[in-house]
Amino acid sequence: LPQLPGWSVQPDGSIVVATGNDDAPGLYRCTPYNSYGTAGESRPTRVLLKDPPAFTVRPKEEYFQEVGRELVIPCAAQGDPPPNITWLKVGSVGKSSAQVDGNSSLVLHPLIKEQHGVWQCTATNLVASVTTATSVHVLGTSPHAVTNVSVLPLLLAANISWQPGFDGGYFQRFSVWYTPLARYPPRAHHDWVSLSVPAGAQHLLVENLQPDTTYQFSVLAQNKLGSGPFSQIVTSVPRGFPVTTVPPEPPAMTVRVFLSPPRALTANETARGVLLRWEPPARASVAPSGYALELRQDKGGWEVLERSIPGTDTQVLVPGLIKDAFYEFRLVAFAGSYISDPSNTVNVSTAGMEVYPSRTQLPELLPQPVLAGVIGGICFLSVAVIFSTTAACIMNRRRAARVRKRRQDPPLVFSP
């Protein structure tokens, strides 16, 4: 044996041939012996060198065919002795209705919906068996049942998820069906409650369930040709609120809501005004519902410029600043009745800039009573000027009329 590479003797006396070649065929005898000698040779055994099956023609990975038509899937193999070819549908129960022709090809005629799935071609001889597989997709049918239905119990709800089956060649939609089981016998599906699933979704949240009640769930697929079979029924119990017999004690201290100020406030000058940007407050116990923008001019008092900036915004445009002025801006966040500290202050100078009008001021910077008084005064002065001008014109016309009349009258002559 040492002269034959890959040959070895096991402790139990067996011979292992790692690689079969032309040295292996022949007649073999085994002779057992010990210190007392041997009882003789064993009966002879003959070793034959044969070839295992090998596929010469393999089916394609997938086949698509309309229902009712014929589908032929080839498969061929060779070996010594010649192998036997068989076909089997994976997951089928009982004998399949498929036929095999003289070339070992699978013949599906007429093609029906139940023949959709994975088919295996197996080549077997005395040496070994080898297998290859292909997928058959039957088009023009109702959907197949969904698989892997799972239910995640939640608080008074359940999240249903599944794996869609083959759609039959058409767009398919899903619906989730459920029913309670507590104190009720099993009911047919038409007594269940159904919920439509949004297009393209493979999960659905079923809400408003009763706590500590057993529910059954099933999923149904539909396309333009009709409904497929219901999925397997999955049972689950939604969670309820925790039950306590002792009322909870009031908290010993009031929890302070922390609302941090907006961060990284910056100002950029644009052709339309000053663009302010910021980052939302850092992680806090509550999220801001809005922001308020404060401004002061030339080191004066702070005024609220805008108090209704949405909490989702991170920038705001401030137009209409006057020329040759110095402004300061800052931002505060608020959530309900809580107001944060002011953010960092940014400075903006409009000195020498032509993009801002020289006589324009933000109307929000003037208090409402002052602004109303200014507008009223301007209106009063305008009416007074119009009235005075009209009166002067009327008086001038009357004076001119009297002068013309005097010139037209004859002079008076007095006789002695």
NORJOKA-V131447 format. One record per residue. N is the residue number from 1. RES is the residue in one small letter. SS is DSSP state (A for helix, B for strand, O for the rest). PHI is phi as a letter, one per 20 degrees, with the letter a starting at -180 (999 if undefined). BURIAL is + if it has 9 or more other C-alpha atoms within 8 Angstrom, else -. Layout:
BEGIN
n->N res->RES ss->SS phi->PHI burial->BURIAL
n->N res->RES ss->SS phi->PHI burial->BURIAL
END
This chain:
BEGIN
n->1 res->l ss->O phi->999 burial->-
n->2 res->p ss->O phi->g burial->-
n->3 res->q ss->O phi->e burial->-
n->4 res->l ss->O phi->d burial->-
n->5 res->p ss->O phi->f burial->-
n->6 res->g ss->O phi->n burial->-
n->7 res->w ss->B phi->e burial->+
n->8 res->s ss->B phi->b burial->+
n->9 res->v ss->B phi->d burial->-
n->10 res->q ss->O phi->e burial->-
n->11 res->p ss->O phi->g burial->-
n->12 res->d ss->O phi->e burial->-
n->13 res->g ss->O phi->n burial->-
n->14 res->s ss->O phi->f burial->-
n->15 res->i ss->B phi->d burial->-
n->16 res->v ss->B phi->d burial->+
n->17 res->v ss->B phi->d burial->+
n->18 res->a ss->O phi->f burial->-
n->19 res->t ss->O phi->c burial->-
n->20 res->g ss->O phi->f burial->-
n->21 res->n ss->O phi->b burial->-
n->22 res->d ss->O phi->f burial->-
n->23 res->d ss->O phi->f burial->-
n->24 res->a ss->O phi->f burial->+
n->25 res->p ss->O phi->f burial->+
n->26 res->g ss->B phi->q burial->-
n->27 res->l ss->B phi->d burial->-
n->28 res->y ss->B phi->c burial->-
n->29 res->r ss->O phi->c burial->+
n->30 res->c ss->O phi->d burial->-
n->31 res->t ss->B phi->d burial->-
n->32 res->p ss->O phi->e burial->-
n->33 res->y ss->O phi->b burial->-
n->34 res->n ss->B phi->b burial->-
n->35 res->s ss->O phi->f burial->-
n->36 res->y ss->O phi->e burial->-
n->37 res->g ss->B phi->o burial->-
n->38 res->t ss->O phi->b burial->-
n->39 res->a ss->O phi->e burial->-
n->40 res->g ss->O phi->p burial->-
n->41 res->e ss->B phi->e burial->-
n->42 res->s ss->O phi->f burial->-
n->43 res->r ss->O phi->f burial->-
n->44 res->p ss->O phi->f burial->-
n->45 res->t ss->B phi->c burial->-
n->46 res->r ss->B phi->d burial->-
n->47 res->v ss->B phi->d burial->+
n->48 res->l ss->O phi->d burial->-
n->49 res->l ss->O phi->e burial->+
n->50 res->k ss->O phi->c burial->-
n->51 res->d ss->B phi->d burial->-
n->52 res->p ss->B phi->f burial->+
n->53 res->p ss->B phi->f burial->+
n->54 res->a ss->B phi->b burial->+
n->55 res->f ss->B phi->f burial->+
n->56 res->t ss->B phi->e burial->-
n->57 res->v ss->B phi->c burial->-
n->58 res->r ss->O phi->d burial->+
n->59 res->p ss->O phi->f burial->+
n->60 res->k ss->O phi->f burial->-
n->61 res->e ss->O phi->f burial->-
n->62 res->e ss->B phi->b burial->-
n->63 res->y ss->B phi->c burial->+
n->64 res->f ss->B phi->d burial->-
n->65 res->q ss->B phi->b burial->+
n->66 res->e ss->B phi->f burial->+
n->67 res->v ss->O phi->f burial->+
n->68 res->g ss->O phi->n burial->-
n->69 res->r ss->O phi->e burial->+
n->70 res->e ss->O phi->d burial->+
n->71 res->l ss->B phi->c burial->+
n->72 res->v ss->B phi->d burial->-
n->73 res->i ss->B phi->d burial->-
n->74 res->p ss->O phi->f burial->+
n->75 res->c ss->O phi->a burial->+
n->76 res->a ss->B phi->b burial->+
n->77 res->a ss->B phi->b burial->+
n->78 res->q ss->B phi->c burial->+
n->79 res->g ss->B phi->r burial->+
n->80 res->d ss->B phi->c burial->+
n->81 res->p ss->O phi->f burial->-
n->82 res->p ss->O phi->g burial->-
n->83 res->p ss->O phi->f burial->+
n->84 res->n ss->B phi->e burial->-
n->85 res->i ss->B phi->d burial->+
n->86 res->t ss->B phi->c burial->-
n->87 res->w ss->B phi->d burial->+
n->88 res->l ss->B phi->b burial->+
n->89 res->k ss->B phi->e burial->+
n->90 res->v ss->O phi->f burial->-
n->91 res->g ss->O phi->n burial->-
n->92 res->s ss->O phi->f burial->-
n->93 res->v ss->O phi->d burial->-
n->94 res->g ss->O phi->n burial->-
n->95 res->k ss->O phi->f burial->-
n->96 res->s ss->O phi->e burial->-
n->97 res->s ss->O phi->e burial->-
n->98 res->a ss->O phi->f burial->-
n->99 res->q ss->B phi->c burial->-
n->100 res->v ss->B phi->c burial->+
n->101 res->d ss->O phi->e burial->-
n->102 res->g ss->O phi->f burial->-
n->103 res->n ss->O phi->e burial->-
n->104 res->s ss->O phi->m burial->+
n->105 res->s ss->O phi->e burial->+
n->106 res->l ss->B phi->e burial->+
n->107 res->v ss->B phi->d burial->+
n->108 res->l ss->B phi->d burial->+
n->109 res->h ss->O phi->b burial->+
n->110 res->p ss->O phi->f burial->+
n->111 res->l ss->O phi->f burial->+
n->112 res->i ss->O phi->d burial->+
n->113 res->k ss->A phi->f burial->-
n->114 res->e ss->A phi->f burial->-
n->115 res->q ss->A phi->e burial->+
n->116 res->h ss->O phi->f burial->+
n->117 res->g ss->B phi->q burial->+
n->118 res->v ss->B phi->e burial->+
n->119 res->w ss->B phi->d burial->+
n->120 res->q ss->B phi->d burial->+
n->121 res->c ss->B phi->d burial->+
n->122 res->t ss->B phi->d burial->+
n->123 res->a ss->B phi->d burial->+
n->124 res->t ss->B phi->c burial->+
n->125 res->n ss->O phi->c burial->+
n->126 res->l ss->O phi->f burial->-
n->127 res->v ss->O phi->e burial->+
n->128 res->a ss->O phi->a burial->-
n->129 res->s ss->B phi->c burial->+
n->130 res->v ss->B phi->c burial->+
n->131 res->t ss->B phi->c burial->-
n->132 res->t ss->B phi->c burial->+
n->133 res->a ss->B phi->c burial->+
n->134 res->t ss->B phi->b burial->+
n->135 res->s ss->B phi->d burial->+
n->136 res->v ss->B phi->d burial->+
n->137 res->h ss->B phi->d burial->+
n->138 res->v ss->B phi->e burial->+
n->139 res->l ss->B phi->e burial->+
n->140 res->g ss->O phi->m burial->+
n->141 res->t ss->O phi->c burial->+
n->142 res->s ss->O phi->f burial->+
n->143 res->p ss->O phi->f burial->+
n->144 res->h ss->O phi->e burial->+
n->145 res->a ss->O phi->f burial->+
n->146 res->v ss->O phi->f burial->+
n->147 res->t ss->B phi->c burial->+
n->148 res->n ss->B phi->l burial->-
n->149 res->v ss->B phi->f burial->+
n->150 res->s ss->B phi->c burial->-
n->151 res->v ss->B phi->c burial->+
n->152 res->l ss->B phi->d burial->-
n->153 res->p ss->B phi->f burial->+
n->154 res->l ss->B phi->c burial->+
n->155 res->l ss->B phi->f burial->+
n->156 res->l ss->O phi->l burial->+
n->157 res->a ss->B phi->b burial->+
n->158 res->a ss->B phi->b burial->+
n->159 res->n ss->B phi->d burial->+
n->160 res->i ss->B phi->d burial->+
n->161 res->s ss->B phi->c burial->+
n->162 res->w ss->B phi->b burial->+
n->163 res->q ss->B phi->d burial->+
n->164 res->p ss->O phi->f burial->-
n->165 res->g ss->O phi->e burial->+
n->166 res->f ss->O phi->f burial->-
n->167 res->d ss->O phi->e burial->+
n->168 res->g ss->O phi->m burial->+
n->169 res->g ss->O phi->n burial->+
n->170 res->y ss->O phi->c burial->-
n->171 res->f ss->O phi->f burial->-
n->172 res->q ss->O phi->c burial->+
n->173 res->r ss->B phi->d burial->+
n->174 res->f ss->B phi->c burial->+
n->175 res->s ss->B phi->c burial->+
n->176 res->v ss->B phi->d burial->+
n->177 res->w ss->B phi->d burial->+
n->178 res->y ss->B phi->b burial->+
n->179 res->t ss->B phi->b burial->+
n->180 res->p ss->B phi->f burial->+
n->181 res->l ss->O phi->d burial->+
n->182 res->a ss->O phi->f burial->-
n->183 res->r ss->O phi->m burial->-
n->184 res->y ss->O phi->c burial->-
n->185 res->p ss->O phi->f burial->-
n->186 res->p ss->O phi->g burial->-
n->187 res->r ss->O phi->d burial->-
n->188 res->a ss->O phi->f burial->-
n->189 res->h ss->A phi->f burial->-
n->190 res->h ss->A phi->f burial->-
n->191 res->d ss->A phi->e burial->-
n->192 res->w ss->O phi->e burial->+
n->193 res->v ss->B phi->e burial->-
n->194 res->s ss->B phi->d burial->-
n->195 res->l ss->B phi->c burial->-
n->196 res->s ss->B phi->f burial->-
n->197 res->v ss->O phi->d burial->+
n->198 res->p ss->O phi->g burial->-
n->199 res->a ss->O phi->g burial->-
n->200 res->g ss->O phi->n burial->-
n->201 res->a ss->O phi->e burial->-
n->202 res->q ss->O phi->c burial->+
n->203 res->h ss->B phi->b burial->+
n->204 res->l ss->B phi->b burial->+
n->205 res->l ss->B phi->e burial->-
n->206 res->v ss->B phi->e burial->+
n->207 res->e ss->O phi->d burial->-
n->208 res->n ss->O phi->l burial->-
n->209 res->l ss->O phi->e burial->-
n->210 res->q ss->O phi->e burial->-
n->211 res->p ss->O phi->f burial->+
n->212 res->d ss->O phi->l burial->-
n->213 res->t ss->O phi->c burial->+
n->214 res->t ss->B phi->f burial->+
n->215 res->y ss->B phi->c burial->+
n->216 res->q ss->B phi->d burial->+
n->217 res->f ss->B phi->c burial->+
n->218 res->s ss->B phi->b burial->+
n->219 res->v ss->B phi->c burial->+
n->220 res->l ss->B phi->c burial->+
n->221 res->a ss->B phi->d burial->+
n->222 res->q ss->B phi->c burial->+
n->223 res->n ss->B phi->c burial->+
n->224 res->k ss->O phi->f burial->-
n->225 res->l ss->O phi->e burial->-
n->226 res->g ss->B phi->p burial->-
n->227 res->s ss->B phi->d burial->+
n->228 res->g ss->O phi->e burial->+
n->229 res->p ss->O phi->f burial->+
n->230 res->f ss->O phi->f burial->+
n->231 res->s ss->O phi->f burial->+
n->232 res->q ss->O phi->f burial->-
n->233 res->i ss->O phi->e burial->-
n->234 res->v ss->B phi->d burial->+
n->235 res->t ss->B phi->d burial->+
n->236 res->s ss->B phi->b burial->+
n->237 res->v ss->B phi->c burial->+
n->238 res->p ss->O phi->f burial->+
n->239 res->r ss->B phi->f burial->+
n->240 res->g ss->O phi->d burial->+
n->241 res->f ss->O phi->f burial->-
n->242 res->p ss->O phi->f burial->-
n->243 res->v ss->O phi->e burial->-
n->244 res->t ss->O phi->c burial->-
n->245 res->t ss->O phi->e burial->-
n->246 res->v ss->O phi->d burial->-
n->247 res->p ss->O phi->f burial->-
n->248 res->p ss->O phi->f burial->-
n->249 res->e ss->O phi->f burial->-
n->250 res->p ss->O phi->f burial->-
n->251 res->p ss->O phi->f burial->-
n->252 res->a ss->O phi->f burial->-
n->253 res->m ss->O phi->b burial->-
n->254 res->t ss->O phi->f burial->-
n->255 res->v ss->O phi->f burial->-
n->256 res->r ss->O phi->e burial->-
n->257 res->v ss->O phi->e burial->-
n->258 res->f ss->O phi->d burial->-
n->259 res->l ss->O phi->c burial->+
n->260 res->s ss->O phi->f burial->+
n->261 res->p ss->O phi->f burial->+
n->262 res->p ss->O phi->g burial->+
n->263 res->r ss->B phi->d burial->+
n->264 res->a ss->B phi->l burial->+
n->265 res->l ss->B phi->f burial->+
n->266 res->t ss->B phi->c burial->-
n->267 res->a ss->B phi->c burial->+
n->268 res->n ss->B phi->c burial->-
n->269 res->e ss->B phi->e burial->-
n->270 res->t ss->B phi->c burial->-
n->271 res->a ss->O phi->f burial->-
n->272 res->r ss->O phi->e burial->-
n->273 res->g ss->B phi->q burial->+
n->274 res->v ss->B phi->d burial->+
n->275 res->l ss->B phi->d burial->+
n->276 res->l ss->B phi->d burial->+
n->277 res->r ss->B phi->c burial->+
n->278 res->w ss->B phi->b burial->+
n->279 res->e ss->B phi->d burial->+
n->280 res->p ss->O phi->f burial->-
n->281 res->p ss->O phi->g burial->+
n->282 res->a ss->O phi->f burial->-
n->283 res->r ss->O phi->g burial->-
n->284 res->a ss->O phi->c burial->+
n->285 res->s ss->O phi->f burial->-
n->286 res->v ss->O phi->c burial->-
n->287 res->a ss->O phi->e burial->-
n->288 res->p ss->O phi->f burial->+
n->289 res->s ss->O phi->e burial->+
n->290 res->g ss->B phi->a burial->+
n->291 res->y ss->B phi->c burial->+
n->292 res->a ss->B phi->c burial->+
n->293 res->l ss->B phi->d burial->+
n->294 res->e ss->B phi->d burial->+
n->295 res->l ss->B phi->b burial->+
n->296 res->r ss->B phi->b burial->+
n->297 res->q ss->B phi->d burial->+
n->298 res->d ss->O phi->l burial->-
n->299 res->k ss->O phi->m burial->-
n->300 res->g ss->O phi->e burial->-
n->301 res->g ss->O phi->f burial->-
n->302 res->w ss->O phi->f burial->-
n->303 res->e ss->B phi->c burial->-
n->304 res->v ss->B phi->e burial->+
n->305 res->l ss->B phi->e burial->+
n->306 res->e ss->B phi->b burial->-
n->307 res->r ss->B phi->d burial->-
n->308 res->s ss->B phi->c burial->-
n->309 res->i ss->B phi->e burial->+
n->310 res->p ss->B phi->g burial->-
n->311 res->g ss->O phi->f burial->-
n->312 res->t ss->O phi->e burial->-
n->313 res->d ss->O phi->e burial->-
n->314 res->t ss->O phi->c burial->-
n->315 res->q ss->B phi->b burial->-
n->316 res->v ss->B phi->b burial->-
n->317 res->l ss->B phi->d burial->-
n->318 res->v ss->B phi->d burial->+
n->319 res->p ss->O phi->e burial->-
n->320 res->g ss->O phi->m burial->+
n->321 res->l ss->O phi->f burial->+
n->322 res->i ss->O phi->e burial->+
n->323 res->k ss->O phi->f burial->+
n->324 res->d ss->O phi->l burial->+
n->325 res->a ss->O phi->c burial->+
n->326 res->f ss->B phi->c burial->+
n->327 res->y ss->B phi->c burial->+
n->328 res->e ss->B phi->c burial->+
n->329 res->f ss->B phi->c burial->+
n->330 res->r ss->B phi->b burial->+
n->331 res->l ss->B phi->c burial->+
n->332 res->v ss->B phi->c burial->+
n->333 res->a ss->B phi->d burial->+
n->334 res->f ss->B phi->b burial->+
n->335 res->a ss->B phi->b burial->+
n->336 res->g ss->O phi->m burial->-
n->337 res->s ss->O phi->e burial->-
n->338 res->y ss->B phi->e burial->-
n->339 res->i ss->B phi->c burial->+
n->340 res->s ss->O phi->e burial->+
n->341 res->d ss->O phi->f burial->-
n->342 res->p ss->O phi->f burial->+
n->343 res->s ss->O phi->f burial->+
n->344 res->n ss->O phi->f burial->+
n->345 res->t ss->O phi->e burial->-
n->346 res->v ss->B phi->d burial->+
n->347 res->n ss->B phi->d burial->+
n->348 res->v ss->B phi->c burial->-
n->349 res->s ss->B phi->d burial->-
n->350 res->t ss->O phi->d burial->+
n->351 res->a ss->O phi->f burial->-
n->352 res->g ss->O phi->m burial->-
n->353 res->m ss->O phi->e burial->-
n->354 res->e ss->O phi->e burial->-
n->355 res->v ss->O phi->f burial->-
n->356 res->y ss->O phi->d burial->+
n->357 res->p ss->O phi->f burial->+
n->358 res->s ss->O phi->f burial->-
n->359 res->r ss->O phi->c burial->-
n->360 res->t ss->O phi->d burial->+
n->361 res->q ss->O phi->c burial->-
n->362 res->l ss->O phi->f burial->+
n->363 res->p ss->A phi->f burial->-
n->364 res->e ss->A phi->f burial->-
n->365 res->l ss->A phi->f burial->-
n->366 res->l ss->O phi->e burial->-
n->367 res->p ss->O phi->f burial->-
n->368 res->q ss->A phi->f burial->-
n->369 res->p ss->A phi->f burial->-
n->370 res->v ss->A phi->f burial->-
n->371 res->l ss->A phi->f burial->+
n->372 res->a ss->A phi->f burial->-
n->373 res->g ss->A phi->f burial->-
n->374 res->v ss->A phi->f burial->-
n->375 res->i ss->A phi->f burial->-
n->376 res->g ss->A phi->f burial->-
n->377 res->g ss->A phi->f burial->-
n->378 res->i ss->A phi->f burial->-
n->379 res->c ss->A phi->f burial->-
n->380 res->f ss->A phi->f burial->-
n->381 res->l ss->A phi->f burial->-
n->382 res->s ss->A phi->f burial->-
n->383 res->v ss->A phi->f burial->-
n->384 res->a ss->A phi->f burial->-
n->385 res->v ss->A phi->f burial->-
n->386 res->i ss->A phi->f burial->-
n->387 res->f ss->A phi->f burial->-
n->388 res->s ss->A phi->f burial->-
n->389 res->t ss->A phi->f burial->-
n->390 res->t ss->A phi->f burial->-
n->391 res->a ss->A phi->f burial->-
n->392 res->a ss->A phi->f burial->-
n->393 res->c ss->A phi->f burial->-
n->394 res->i ss->A phi->f burial->-
n->395 res->m ss->A phi->f burial->-
n->396 res->n ss->A phi->f burial->-
n->397 res->r ss->A phi->f burial->-
n->398 res->r ss->A phi->f burial->-
n->399 res->r ss->A phi->f burial->-
n->400 res->a ss->A phi->f burial->-
n->401 res->a ss->A phi->f burial->-
n->402 res->r ss->A phi->f burial->-
n->403 res->v ss->A phi->f burial->-
n->404 res->r ss->A phi->f burial->-
n->405 res->k ss->A phi->f burial->-
n->406 res->r ss->A phi->f burial->-
n->407 res->r ss->A phi->f burial->-
n->408 res->q ss->A phi->e burial->-
n->409 res->d ss->O phi->f burial->-
n->410 res->p ss->O phi->f burial->-
n->411 res->p ss->O phi->f burial->-
n->412 res->l ss->O phi->e burial->-
n->413 res->v ss->O phi->d burial->-
n->414 res->f ss->O phi->d burial->-
n->415 res->s ss->O phi->e burial->-
n->416 res->p ss->O phi->f burial->-
END
